[in-house]
């Protein structure tokens, strides 16, 4: 098991990334068998190395979409997560 810490970009509105009641994070956790925890201005991701890598990629890709000014709805989130499987 590995654990990585990712600094959150202060320019991202993370409620968009995390979803209502963290539903997006919960979806990632269930699909990739990882644990994602917010710690102040960082995310801590734990799990098997490959699963953690996929989780990091998905969160990074979605954060990039948000930084470009696009909203993340459930459909977009599920498509992005599915592409990385």
N, C-alpha and C positions, 0 to 999 in steps of 0.2 A: 504494500500500500504506500502511496506517495501523497504528499500534501504540498500544494503550491499556494502562494499568496499573490494576488493581483491587485495593484493599485487602481482605484477607480478614477476615471477622468472626471474632473469637477465640472466639465461643460456638458456632461450627459445628464439628462433627467432620468434617473435610474428607475423611477416608478414605471416608465415605459418599458424598460428592459426586463424588470422583474415581474411585471404584470400585477393585476389586482390580487391582493392577498398572496403575493409571490407565486402566482399560478405558473408563470413561465419557468421560474427556478425549479419548482416542483416537477414540472414536465421533464426538464433536463435531468434532474436527479433520477427520475424513474427510468428514463430511456437509457442513460449511460451509467447507472449504478454508482453515482457519485453523491457526495454530500457537498452542498454549497452553502456557506455561511457568510453573512455580512459582518464585518468587524470594523466599525468606524468608516474610514475611507478606503476599505479594501474588501476583497472577496477571498475567502479561503476555500479551496476546492480539494477534496480528499477522495481517493479511490484508487483503482488500478491505473497504472501509468498511461495506458492507451485511452482509457475512459476520461481521465483528467485532461489529456491532450485534446480530445474531441470537445470536451466541455469548454475549455479555454478558447478553442477556435470558434465555436458557436457564439459564445458571449462576445468575443472580439468582433466577429463579423456583424452581429446585430448592433453592437455599439457603433460601428462605422456607419451603418444605415441611419441610426438615430442622429449621429453627428452631421450627416448630410441633410438633415431636416425632414426626414421621412418618419412617419409614425409606424410603430410596430403593432399590428393587431394580431390576434390569435392565429389567423390563417397564415400570415407572413412568417410568424414565429415557427409554426409547425412545418411549413415548407423548408425553411432554413435548417431546422433541426433534422428533418428527414434527409436532406441532401448530404449531411455529414455522417450518416450512418454507414 
